[in-house]
Amino acid sequence: MTTKLFGEPVRRREDARLVTGQGRYLDDLGPGALAAAFVRSPHAHARIRDIDVSAALDVDGLVAIYTWEDLPGALAEPLPLLIPHPALTHGRTAYPLAKDVVRHVGEPIVMVVAEDRYIAEDACALIDVEYEFLKPVVGVEEAVQGVHLVHEDVPGNVGAHMVQEVPSRDGRSAAEAIAAAPHTLEFRLDIERSACMPLEGKGVYARWDADDQSLRVYSSTQTSTSVRMAVAAKLGLPLPKVEVIAPDVGGGFGVKIVHPWPEEILIPWAARLLDREIKWTEDRREHFVSSAHERAQVQHVRVGFDDEGRVLGLDVTILHDNGAYTPYGIIVPIITSTQLLGPYKIGAYRVEFSSIYTNTVQVTPYRGAGRPQGVFCMERTMDRVAAYLGRDRTEVRAANFIGPDEFPYDQGLIFQDGRPLIYDSGNYPESLRMLKELIGWDSFPEMKARAAADGRRIGIGVGCYVEGTGVGPYEGGHVQVTSDGRVHVSTGLTSQGQGHETVFAQIAATELGVPIEKVSVVTGDTRRFGYAVGTFASRAAVMSGNAIALACRKVREKALRIAADALEADPRDLEITDGIVHVAGTPSASIPLATVAVLSNPLRYAFDEETKRATQFSGASSMDRPPVDEGEEPGLEGRDYYSPIRSTFASGMHAAIVETDPETAEITILRYAVVHDCGKLINPMIVEGQIHGGVAQGVGGALYEKMVYDEYGQLLNASFMDFLMPYATEVPRIETAHLETPSPLNPLGIKGAGEAGVIPVSAVIASAVEDAEAIPIDRMPISPSDLHTLRLRLAR
């Protein structure tokens, strides 16, 4: 097999194991472990008056019961506020177990440990918690009135308030530019709350080694190194005495980036205290009411524009529902407010957001992380401008595009990484040209007319986006070639199904000139790699991919140097092909990479026939130098880190054709097209899979998925019987095309792809439904009943 694998559609190497049931997930571990379960609040807002555990104490198989009062030291303090920000003036986080007040349904109050989960749940049912009910605050519009407070010390329920403003080139503010514009529009947009629902919920399994005073934790997490640091800090353990491993993880999508979840420190703490293995796996009801949600925002838009549709001034005010706590800071509304600009150059821009507390589940990033809301805002604005002017929607977008000769393009804002929002590369006009051709945009009016003649309603929609990917601060990679010629790659970030085992192996195989079958990859195991940030923000390939490439280049340089000595050749004349180091143009003058690995490690003892080559009487080393040169290390391995100056920006454009049933208002997606630019493609097939999965999730967010809370803060659809998701029958065939504009910011020229599919889907579907119905669509998701209501409203 060729060793030039970068850019090839290599089949996923992990799939054979996963699809045949050989995966090793959290609940597959610790079959003899004790089980934990939690008493969770049934109320959205209440004061805890008393906790009576006496009825549970006689349950056979009960091991322990813990409340907040049992928690020692740092464990009894609030959980970390992970990303502080000057605008987050009233950041608040939960306690691992509730202290005094519960602020959403599902907040943990008591932890029970028993011989098995059934016993633990039975004991939980016997624990009596006495509450004093408090008025719950539900929805941002009720919250901002400030009549009732989620946190008594947070005025107006406002956790954060932030304004960013970029003047026009002639120095006018957004307000001035809008006032002076030939045309203006003002409107409101709404995005409902949703959640990602990975196939596998959260889970933690821990065991304590009393002799070694060390702790091993397995967690279904997106950030094993961060969980490790949080556990060490909260339990007062030296970091080297804590190991955290992410086994196979059945989906993450953002909900598993929070660290630590209460269970991730409570389970290890109890395992240490009891000196017993303990495991907790989240059930689906728990996931609905205690894991993070996202999306909910109210947006007020004012826009000024000229006769061509060029935006001269844009002012957006956002109310962001952050739920009861802000453990992940205000990253989501920051991303919304900055990524809202998309591929456009706006004359003047002002954005203001308030992050609001409500008595609902906390909000943290969910695939797309604030971008779907921002794109919905910008793309609905572009459609409104086009409709007002009577112009083609794609023409208005093209009139506002940043040109391909204008990169790097500074939008004048500060992005989520605390660094300037500077786009590194792209070609937006070409993307739009490709998309229009792919979907048949110019011929659609004839198609629509034919459908209308048959009594059918169809519409076409479009949406554009730019996505900041490869967010820092860093990731690392370690590469080792062993004496059997195998290449072992490890990196600290975790995998949840993205195909890391394949793409990282492709990078290593290409860089080192070895068959991919010789490469193994380990992720998310702090025993193998202790420094990492995590898997989120479409950053794995950009960050770890480049780190692995840099580590491979160190290994390659050393290998060529050692081989040059053995072959009495100049290292610059050597190449590596199929695991063989040889003189360019002279394949017979060669040495296997496996032998180079042996020679890299001078030995006193021979362990097999191959290692005899490196012993002291083999004649392999020069008598004029020490066996290990100054500044060198034994072994053929390398470690390196990639730390970017700022994010790299991928982009894409989607279009859809939908049909709306005149009687039932059912919405059917007839065609869906995507043009995507993530720089140089490592594996086109895996990128395609990421796009398809993202679009499927986006379809769910556009047409089905929303968390419905009543006025008492009760989640009314906390099960898969009531929380609707698209089946395979609702997800259309997705037509894709790729544009490659390499990033100049990293050695491999790549950009992220993991979230691309989901970002513009709500905007695209809204655009298409609006085209089919001639009814303004300003709220998503849109269900048949929602569309029916809009029809009735228009008929009046």
Number of C-alpha atoms within 10 A of each C-alpha: 9 12 20 20 23 22 16 15 17 17 13 16 17 15 16 11 11 13 9 8 9 10 17 15 17 26 19 10 15 16 12 12 19 23 26 30 27 25 23 22 24 16 21 29 27 21 17 18 11 12 14 11 19 10 13 19 15 10 14 12 16 20 18 15 21 17 19 19 10 11 16 12 10 12 22 18 17 17 22 20 17 14 13 16 14 9 16 19 13 18 22 20 18 24 20 26 29 22 18 13 23 29 29 30 23 25 29 26 23 22 23 24 29 24 18 20 18 14 21 28 18 16 26 22 14 16 19 15 16 13 18 11 14 18 16 24 29 22 24 23 14 14 22 21 11 15 12 18 23 31 20 9 9 17 15 18 27 27 23 23 18 17 13 15 16 20 19 17 10 9 12 18 21 27 18 16 25 25 15 16 16 12 18 19 15 13 13 15 19 21 25 21 21 22 25 22 20 18 11 19 23 28 23 26 29 29 24 23 15 12 6 8 12 17 24 20 26 26 31 30 38 28 28 34 29 23 26 28 20 20 27 20 15 20 18 12 15 13 16 14 14 21 24 26 26 26 24 21 25 20 22 25 24 24 27 28 24 20 26 25 23 17 25 26 26 24 25 28 23 22 25 21 11 15 14 18 23 29 31 24 21 19 13 19 13 19 21 24 23 21 25 24 28 30 30 23 25 22 21 16 18 19 27 27 23 15 15 14 24 21 29 27 28 28 21 22 18 24 22 28 31 34 27 27 26 28 25 22 25 27 19 24 30 26 24 28 29 22 26 25 20 23 25 22 19 23 24 26 28 19 21 19 22 24 30 27 34 32 30 32 26 25 29 28 28 26 27 29 24 27 32 27 31 29 27 32 26 23 26 23 21 23 26 20 28 20 13 14 17 10 15 13 21 19 14 21 25 18 15 19 17 20 17 15 10 13 14 13 17 13 20 15 18 16 22 22 17 11 14 16 22 20 24 20 26 30 21 25 17 14 23 23 14 20 24 20 13 18 22 16 18 10 11 15 13 10 12 19 14 14 15 13 9 9 11 15 20 27 26 28 25 31 32 27 27 25 28 26 28 31 26 22 15 19 28 27 29 26 28 21 27 20 21 14 20 20 28 18 27 24 29 28 32 29 26 20 16 21 20 24 21 22 26 29 28 28 27 32 27 23 22 29 22 28 22 25 13 17 23 18 18 19 23 28 22 23 14 16 20 21 18 24 23 25 29 27 24 22 26 28 25 30 32 31 29 26 27 30 28 25 25 29 19 18 24 23 15 21 27 24 18 19 27 22 14 16 18 10 16 13 19 12 13 23 19 23 20 19 21 20 28 25 22 14 10 10 14 9 14 19 19 18 31 22 23 28 27 24 27 26 20 20 18 12 11 13 9 8 7 14 20 19 21 24 19 15 11 10 10 16 20 9 8 6 9 10 20 14 9 8 5 10 12 15 21 25 23 22 22 19 21 23 18 17 14 22 28 28 24 29 29 30 27 30 29 26 27 24 22 21 15 14 8 11 18 15 20 17 21 16 17 25 24 28 24 26 29 30 25 20 25 25 21 16 16 23 23 21 16 21 23 22 18 24 27 23 22 29 26 24 28 26 25 18 25 26 20 16 17 11 12 17 24 21 20 12 15 18 15 12 8 13 17 16 19 16 9 9 7 16 21 18 14 15 17 18 15 19 20 18 21 21 22 14 17 20 15 22 19 29 33 29 32 26 26 34 28 25 31 31 33 29 32 30 33 31 29 26 28 19 21 21 19 12 14 16 22 20 18 25 24 24 16 17 12 14 20 17 13 15 16 9 10 11 7 5
